[in-house]
Amino acid sequence: MTPSPASILARRPRSLDPARTRDLIQGRRVLVTGAGGTIGGELARRAAAQGPESLILLDASEFNLYALDQQLKETQAHADWTVALGDVRDRARLEQVFERHRPEVVLHAAALKHVPLMQAHPCEAVLTNVGGVVHVMGLAREASASFVFISTDKAVNPTNVMGATKRVAERVVQALAQGAATRSAIVRFGNVLGSTGSVVPLFERQIARGGPVTVTDKDMERWFMTVGEAAELVLQAATLPDPGDAQVFVLDMGEAVRIDDLARQLIRLAGHEPDLDIRIEYTGLRPGEKLTEEIFYAAEDVRPTAVEGVLTARAEAATLADLKPRLDALLATAAARDEAETLACLTALEPEFSPS
């Protein structure tokens, strides 16, 4: 039995107002990076349904881009879209895409996000998650395009490489937004149900094999949101900030969910009894993992927005001049594949991060 989102979230999924985003998308040229991923694909499908002048779908994965293209042909044949194979690390390729398609709205979903893999590959995490943002937002600003960056709750007081790179990228977006004539926004996600590498499909596979279901710790908690909530939050966020600012936007996700409770719920939904039919095995925290995540920094001023269920946070942001020397050093050491120095540079930019 496939679990309903409500049975996992312990709340009703939020339904945000799509009418707010129609003016953002309709008749505009919209670029989605990471379009072949779970969130990027959902953004592409929702944008295609809202009448853009054109939709540019960029991804580094040939197969994911092909699969999305085929799906849109079957479901959104009326829309005008272009698939663009390319990596956000490759500025020359991005320049070509911007020059050819002249996007007016940029939704930046491209990222490397798997926590253990990024712990093992810090240089790759930096080059995509930080370098990619430098390239894409820099070009978006030059093109006077609205820009939304997808971040994560792991960027708050980060304990892992993935979270630290996302936090540095948030700071880059806030610095580049200063003085810009167009809107820029940052969206922090919790865990997205059903996304690539997420825990629910893993548990379902383990249950189908007869167990054990592996839980890191009995007390681990996470916030969850549906793919639809995540995509709609990105589109809503693009309509909210004032030019020359880059606020952080977060969906009010209710109470965090205990992963142990989630595992037991999924076992019962599959018709089994936890600990009797299906064993739960506790494996311990992996490097860089926290028991609980946070959504905001203590210094951030959190307020409601014009969209019910969406919160915003503001904090004092560094200028690009402040960031640039350390940012340049970080990207240079990552490009040289010097892992130790890359971690040192990452810590210099984000002192609260302690590499494990």
Secondary structure, 3 states (H helix, E strand, C coil): CCCCHHHHHCCCCCCCCCHHHHHHHCCCEEEEECCCCHHHHHHHHHHHCCCCCEEEEEECCHHHHHHHHHHHHHHCCCCCEEEEECCCCCHHHHHHHHHHHCCCEEEECCCCCCHHHHHHCHHHHHHHHCHHHHHHHHHHHHCCCEEEEEEEHHHCCCCCHHHHHHHHHHHHHHHHHCCCCCCEEEEEECEECCCCCCHHHHHHHHHHCCCCEEECCCCCEECEECHHHHHHHHHHHCCCCCCCCEEEEEECCCCCEEHHHHHHHHHHHCCCCECCCECEEECCCCCCCCCCCCCCCCCCEEEECCCCCEEEEECCCCCHHHHHHHHHHHHHHHHCCCHHHHHHHHHHHCCCCCCC
